[in-house]
Amino acid sequence: MKKIILSTIAASFCLLTACSDDPEPTTEEKCEGGLNEDCLVGTWNLNGIEMIGDGSKYLDFGAAPSTLVFTDDGKFEFTCTTSSESEMAGRDCAGQKAFGEWEILGSSLKLKIKMARCGEPVEGPYTTTPTLTATDLNLNKLVFHSNDVTDANYKNIVTEHFVRVAQ
């Protein structure tokens, strides 16, 4: 009888240790490979519109950021800032939303905007090659706040830079 009980306990122990769960990877580990779904999904705050290359601010939305949320079902939602720095917010766009679908195509991110209020961004596909880390998402392009850059000379040298909202 002792052998049966000890064998049962030993077998149970073996099953428990064999089925132990690996810990969930950290955000840093998910983002080691750059652009991928596991790293992209989450909530991002628009830190500002920055100059490409040197990161200096063209417009700073840090105090009242726009928000971009990527969900794991391939959808996104963008909510416009309330900042007085934003020309769009000043045109009653503050708090307005744009939403649609996203997909990763190799090293590119395709945003298909299905509905945009306030006329900016224009509905349709936007493809960009973003820079993505555990804490930063740089679209390397203007998508959502192009109306805030009124000088045509700046449109090609500024980018939307987002920071991940702490989870």
C-alpha positions as CSV (number, residue, x, y, z in Angstrom):
1,M,0.0,0.0,0.0
2,K,2.9,2.3,0.9
3,K,4.4,1.7,-2.6
4,I,1.2,2.6,-4.3
5,I,0.8,5.9,-2.4
6,L,4.5,6.8,-2.9
7,S,4.3,6.0,-6.6
8,T,1.2,8.1,-6.9
9,I,2.8,11.0,-5.1
10,A,6.0,10.7,-7.2
11,A,4.0,10.6,-10.4
12,S,2.0,13.6,-9.4
13,F,5.1,15.5,-8.6
14,C,6.6,14.6,-12.0
15,L,3.5,15.8,-13.8
16,L,3.5,19.1,-11.9
17,T,7.1,19.9,-12.6
18,A,6.8,18.8,-16.2
19,C,3.8,21.1,-16.8
20,S,5.3,24.2,-15.1
21,D,4.6,27.4,-17.0
22,D,7.4,29.5,-18.4
23,P,7.1,33.1,-17.2
24,E,5.4,35.6,-19.5
25,P,8.1,37.4,-21.6
26,T,8.8,40.9,-20.6
27,T,7.9,43.8,-22.9
28,E,11.7,44.2,-23.6
29,E,11.9,40.6,-24.6
30,K,8.9,40.9,-26.9
31,C,10.4,43.9,-28.5
32,E,13.9,42.6,-29.1
33,G,13.2,41.8,-32.7
34,G,11.8,45.2,-33.5
35,L,8.5,45.5,-35.3
36,N,6.2,42.6,-34.3
37,E,2.6,42.2,-33.0
38,D,3.6,41.3,-29.4
39,C,5.6,44.5,-29.1
40,L,3.2,46.8,-30.9
41,V,-0.1,45.9,-29.1
42,G,-0.8,48.3,-26.3
43,T,-1.5,51.9,-25.6
44,W,0.8,54.7,-26.8
45,N,0.8,58.4,-26.0
46,L,1.9,60.9,-28.6
47,N,5.0,62.5,-27.0
48,G,5.1,65.0,-29.8
49,I,5.9,65.8,-33.4
50,E,9.7,65.7,-33.6
51,M,12.4,66.4,-36.2
52,I,13.6,63.3,-37.9
53,G,17.2,62.5,-36.9
54,D,17.7,64.7,-33.9
55,G,14.5,64.2,-31.9
56,S,14.0,67.9,-31.1
57,K,10.4,68.8,-30.7
58,Y,8.5,70.6,-33.4
59,L,5.3,70.3,-31.2
60,D,5.2,69.0,-27.7
61,F,2.1,67.0,-26.6
62,G,3.6,65.5,-23.5
63,A,1.2,67.3,-21.1
64,A,-1.9,66.4,-23.2
65,P,-1.0,63.6,-25.5
66,S,-3.0,62.1,-28.3
67,T,-3.5,58.3,-27.7
68,L,-3.0,55.4,-30.1
69,V,-4.2,52.0,-29.0
70,F,-3.3,48.8,-31.0
71,T,-5.3,45.7,-30.1
72,D,-4.4,42.1,-30.8
73,D,-7.3,41.6,-33.2
74,G,-5.7,43.9,-35.8
75,K,-7.6,47.1,-34.9
76,F,-6.5,50.5,-33.7
77,E,-8.0,53.7,-32.3
78,F,-6.5,57.1,-32.2
79,T,-7.8,59.9,-30.0
80,C,-6.8,63.5,-30.7
81,T,-5.0,65.6,-28.1
82,T,-6.7,68.5,-26.2
83,S,-3.4,70.4,-26.2
84,S,-3.6,74.1,-27.2
85,E,-0.3,73.4,-29.1
86,S,-2.4,71.4,-31.7
87,E,-4.0,73.3,-34.5
88,M,-6.3,70.3,-34.9
89,A,-7.5,70.5,-31.2
90,G,-8.2,74.2,-31.8
91,R,-10.6,73.3,-34.6
92,D,-12.8,71.3,-32.2
93,C,-11.0,68.1,-32.9
94,A,-9.9,67.6,-29.3
95,G,-11.0,64.2,-28.2
96,Q,-12.2,63.1,-31.7
97,K,-11.3,59.6,-32.9
98,A,-9.9,57.9,-35.9
99,F,-10.0,54.1,-36.1
100,G,-9.3,51.2,-38.4
101,E,-7.2,48.2,-38.9
102,W,-3.5,47.5,-38.8
103,E,-1.1,44.9,-40.2
104,I,2.6,44.2,-40.2
105,L,4.1,43.6,-43.7
106,G,7.7,42.6,-43.2
107,S,9.3,45.7,-41.7
108,S,6.4,48.0,-42.5
109,L,3.2,48.9,-40.6
110,K,0.1,49.4,-42.7
111,L,-2.7,51.5,-41.0
112,K,-6.0,51.4,-42.9
113,I,-8.0,54.2,-41.5
114,K,-11.7,53.5,-41.9
115,M,-13.2,56.5,-40.0
116,A,-11.6,59.8,-39.2
117,R,-13.4,62.7,-37.6
118,C,-12.3,66.3,-38.3
119,G,-11.0,65.4,-41.7
120,E,-7.5,64.5,-40.6
121,P,-6.1,62.0,-41.1
122,V,-7.7,61.3,-44.5
123,E,-9.3,57.8,-44.6
124,G,-7.3,55.2,-46.4
125,P,-4.1,53.3,-46.1
126,Y,-0.9,54.7,-44.7
127,T,2.2,52.5,-44.8
128,T,5.3,53.4,-42.8
129,T,8.5,51.7,-41.6
130,P,8.4,52.6,-37.9
131,T,11.1,52.3,-35.3
132,L,9.8,50.3,-32.3
133,T,11.2,49.5,-28.9
134,A,9.7,48.5,-25.6
135,T,9.1,52.2,-24.7
136,D,9.1,54.1,-28.0
137,L,7.1,54.0,-31.3
138,N,8.4,56.4,-33.9
139,L,6.1,56.2,-37.0
140,N,8.9,57.9,-39.1
141,K,6.0,59.7,-40.8
142,L,3.1,62.1,-40.1
143,V,-0.2,60.2,-40.1
144,F,-2.6,61.6,-37.5
145,H,-1.3,65.2,-37.0
146,S,-0.3,66.3,-40.5
147,N,-2.6,69.4,-40.2
148,D,-0.5,70.5,-37.3
149,V,2.5,71.0,-39.6
150,T,1.4,73.8,-41.8
151,D,4.9,74.5,-43.3
152,A,5.2,72.3,-46.3
153,N,9.0,72.3,-45.9
154,Y,8.7,70.6,-42.6
155,K,6.2,67.8,-43.6
156,N,9.0,65.5,-44.8
157,I,11.4,66.1,-41.9
158,V,9.1,65.6,-38.9
159,T,7.6,62.4,-37.4
160,E,5.1,61.4,-34.8
161,H,6.8,59.9,-31.7
162,F,4.8,57.9,-29.2
163,V,5.7,56.5,-25.8
164,R,4.2,53.4,-24.3
165,V,1.7,53.9,-21.5
166,A,2.9,52.1,-18.4
167,Q,0.9,48.8,-17.9
